[in-house]
Amino acid sequence: MAVQPEGSPCWADAMFADAEGAKTFYGDVLGWTFGEASSQYGNYTQAYADGKAVAAVVPPMPGQEGQSAWCLYFASADAAATAGRIRDHGGEVLMEPMQVGNFGTMALAREPSGAVFGVWQAGVHEGFEAQGVPGAYCWAEVFTREPERSDAFFPAVFPYRAKQIEDEAIDFRIFELDGNPVLGRMKMTDDFPPEVPPYVNVYFTVEDCDAAVERATKRGGVLRFGPMDSPFGRFAALSDPQGANFSVIDVTTTQGRMPDMTDVS
C-alpha cells in the first residue's frame, strides 16, 4: 500500500473510557475484530475488518476522561510543515508533531470553526489498509456552524479544490484531491443542540444500514438521523453508548440523481 497523497483521510481512532465496551459495541455493529493492546503506546488497539486495519480504540489520557470522539487523520508528507500551515491560516495546534516509534508522526489540531482533526506523517504505519468495504472507513464531513471559516482553512492547509452543491435546502461543500472527493463540509442547522460542538463526522461502510442501526440501538447507541436514502447510499447518523458520533452507510443502495455542483476554487 502506497502512502496516501497529502490531505487524504488516512486513519481514524477514538478514546474510550470503557475501551472494552467500545470493542464490544463496534465489534457487533461493524463486525470488527481487534488486535493486541499495545501497552507501550497507551494500550492503543487496532480494529480490523476482514483482517485489514481500519481504525483503533484507546483508553483516554489522564484528564481526558469522558471525551469520547472519533478523530480523523489527514496524510502529510511533513507534519511540522502542516502544523505551520494550520497556524498560519487560523487553526490551533493542540498537540505538536510527535513521533510514534517507527509507525509515523502525529499531530492534533483544531480548525478555525472548532472541529478537531489529526495529521499523520506515515512511517511503517501508512494508514487504512482498506476503505469503502464493509466495516471500513468510507467518508467524512466537517460539521460546522461557521462554514466560511472551514471553507477558507482546508484548501489553504491541504491541496484541495472545492465544489459547492447547488441546493437551497442545505449548505454543503465537497473538497477534492486530483478530482476525487475526499471530504465534505456541512453547515450545522438548528436541529443540532447548541451544546454539540463542531466535529468531523466519520462514516463506516455497512452491508445493510437498517440492520446496522438496529444492532447499534440494541447495544445502547442512539439514532440521531435516518436511515435515509441518497444518491451516495443509504445512511444513518448515530452516537455510540459513550457519546462518540459516527455514521454508517450502505453504498450499494442508492436513490436519486447526483446533485449539481459548482466549482468554487
N, C-alpha and C positions, 0 to 999 in steps of 0.2 A: 504494500500500500504506500502510495506516494504522500509526501507531506502536503497538507491542504493549502490551496492558494491563500494569500494574505486576505484576511477578512472573512474567510469561510467559517461558519459554525463548525467546530471540530470536536467538542466534548461537552458533557453535561454532568453535574454532580449536585448533591444536596446533603445538608447536615440535618440529622435527626436525633433528637434526644433519646428516642427509642429506636435505635438502629435495627434491632431485631424485628420490631413491629413493622418498620418500613420494608424490610426484606419480605416479610410475610405478605404484606399488602401488595407490593408491586410484583412479587412472585406470582400471586394469584391473578392480579388484574392484567399484567403484561406478559406473564409466562417467563419471567426472569429466573435465572439461576445465579448463584453468587460464588465468587472465588474466596480464598482465604483472606481474612482481615490482615492488613499489613501493620503490625504493631510499631514498626519503625516510622510509619507515616500516619500516626494518629488513628490506627485501625481503619484506614481507608480501604473500602471493599468494592471491587469491581462487580458490575452486573453484566450478565451475558444473555443474549438472545440467540438461540440455536448455536451456542458455542462461540459467538463473537462478542467482543467487548462493546457495550453500547452506552454505559453510564456508570456511576459509582455513588455509593452512600458512605457517610462518615459521621461519627458522633460529633457534637458541637465542640468547638474550642471553649475554654473557660470564659465565662461572661457572655456567651452567645447562645445559651440555652433558650429554647422556646422560640427560635427564629428560623424555623424550617422554611426553606425556599429552594427552588431549583435555580441553579446558576449555569448559564450558557457561556461557553468559552469560544472566542474567535481566534483563528490562527494568526500568528505573527512570525515573521522572519527574524524580528529583533524586538523582544518585549520592552526593552528600555526605550527604544525609539518610539514604539507605540505609546508607551506611558507618557512620553514627552508630547506627542500629538494630542493625547487626551487632555492634558493640562492646558496646552496652547489653545484648545477650542472649547474651553469652559467646563470640561469634565473634572472629576476628582479621582485621584488615585488612592484607593482605600488600603491597598497592600502593595508595596513596592515589588518590582520583579524579584522573584525568589527562585533559586534553582532547587529542583526537587530531585535529588540524586542525579542519575543519568537519564531520568524519564523526560525532563524538559524544564522549562522555566515558566512560572505562572505569575500573574498579577491580577488584582481585583480592582474594579473601577466603578464609578457611578457617572452616568451620562447626565447632561445638564438638567433634564427634566426629572431625574430621580431614580431611574431604573439601574439596577446593579448588574454587572456582567463581568466575565473573566477574559483574560488574554492568555494564550498558550503558545509558547515557542517550543516546538517539538524537539525532543531528544529521541530516545528509543521508543517513547510512547507518542505515536503520531495522531492519536485521537480515535474517533469512531472506527471500529472495524466493519461496521455495517450501518447503512442508513436506508430508510424507506421500506424496510421489510418488517413483518410482524414483530413487535417488541422493541424496535429500534427507533431512534430519533428520526423525525421526518421534516419538521418545520418549526419556526419560532416567530413570534411577533412581539414587538415592543409596545406595551400598553401604557399610554401616557396622556396626561391632561394638557400637556403643552407640546403639541406636535411640532410646532415651528422650531423649538429648541432641539428636539431629536433630529428633525429633518436637516438642520444645518450641521449637526455634530457628526453623524455617522459617515456621510460622504467625505468629510474633512479628515477623519481618522483612518478610514479604510477606502480602497479604490472602488467605491460604489457609484453606480448610476441609478437614478431614481425614476419611478413611474407612479403616477397618481391614478387610482381607479376613478373612473367617471361615474359617480353615483352620489346623488344629493343626500341619500339617506345615511351614508357613512363617510367618514374621513379616513381613508385607508391608502397607504403608500407601500410600494414594494421596492426594495433595494436589490440591485443586480450586480453580479460579477461576471464579466465577459459574456453578457447577455443572458445569464442564468439567474433566476430569482433565488436569493439566499436568505432574505429576512423581510418580514412585514413590519409595518408600523400602524397601529390602530389608535385612534383618539378615543379615550375613555369617555363614556357617556354618563349621564346622571344615574344610570342603572347601577353603577359601581358605588358602593358606600364610600363616604369621604375618608374613612379610616383605612381604606385599601390603597397602599402606595403604588406608584408606577412600578411595573415589573416586566420582565421578559417571560412571556408565556411559551413554554416548550410543548411541542406536540410529539406524541409517540404513536407509531403505527399499530393498528389492531386489525384483525381479520373481520371482526363484527363489532361495530361501535355500540349497538344496543346491549349486546352481551357483555362487553367490557364495562359499560356503565352499571349494569346490574351487579356484576361482580364487585365493582368498586363500592357501590352504596351498601351492599351486604356486609362489606368489610369496614364500614364506618366512614367511607368517603361521602362527600357532599356534591350533588349535581348542581352546578352553577348556571349552565346554559346548554340547551339542546336535549337530546340529539337533533341535529339539523342537517338537511341535505344541502349540498352546494356543488358548484362545478368542480371543486377541488377534492370533494369527498364528503362522506357523512361523518360529522364530528360532534364532539361534546366537550364542554369545559367542566373540570372537576377540581375539588380540593381534597387532598388525602386526609386521613384522620389526624395528622399532626399539623395541618394547615397549609401545606405546600400546594400551590396551584399548578395544574398541568392540564393538557388536553389530550384526547385520543381521537384518531381519525382513521377511517377505513377509506383508503384512496381508490379502491376498486369500485366503490358505489358512488357514482357522480350523477348530478342532476342539474340541468340548466346549461346555458352557454357561458363561456368565459367572459368576464367583464371587459369593457373597453378601457384602455389605459392611455394616459398622456405622458410623454417624456417630459420630465421637469428638470433634467440636469444637463 
